[in-house]
Amino acid sequence: MNMLVNLADLLAAPGREKPFSFEADAAALDVVSPDYSFEGPVRMEGRLLNTGAGIRAEGTVQAVKQFTCDRCLKACTEEQSHPFAEEFHQGREDESDSSFYEGDTLDLLPFLRDVLVASQPIQNLCKPDCKGLCPVCGHDLNEGDCGCDRFVPDPRLAALQQLWKKDERKGDN
């Protein structure tokens, strides 16, 4: 699969623009992760602009992501929209670290894959303030408190805690 854009008319004069719009099946993009998947087509739309020094691509990538929340383990679906702006230069891949194109065509498929993968967060959360599960009983804390004692003492202060308990026992006598 490719997303080739013919640049011949765009390269004719600096300042020219060309809109583009593509859809790709998520499986064809080879975006495989054990943590999430994409449902339905992934859309990329925007415009190409001849800047005189290269071709600037601007637009958005839209996808529907399915994942399991890392904290509460609920199945989630999230609509995503990722803006992008990239400058492409004529040449070969090994000539520089920048994005490139050869001849008068530009394949946006590798760039689409890069935008989609790089835009994914490190943690998959159903909401930013997800409280997760109780480590004692497994209750979903987003639904309310379960009443379990979840206090975990700082192990660095364990010696002070033992001294405090000794003082309490002496006071009881």
Secondary structure, DSSP 8 states (H G I E B T S, - for coil): ---EEE-HHHHTSTT-EEEEEEEEETGGGT---SSEEEEEEEEEEEEEEE-SSSEEEEEEEEEEEEEE-TTT--EEEEEEEEEEEEEEEES-GGG-SSEEEBTTEEE-HHHHHHHHHHTS-SS--SSTT---B-TTT--BGGG-----------GGGHHHHHHHHHHHHHHH-
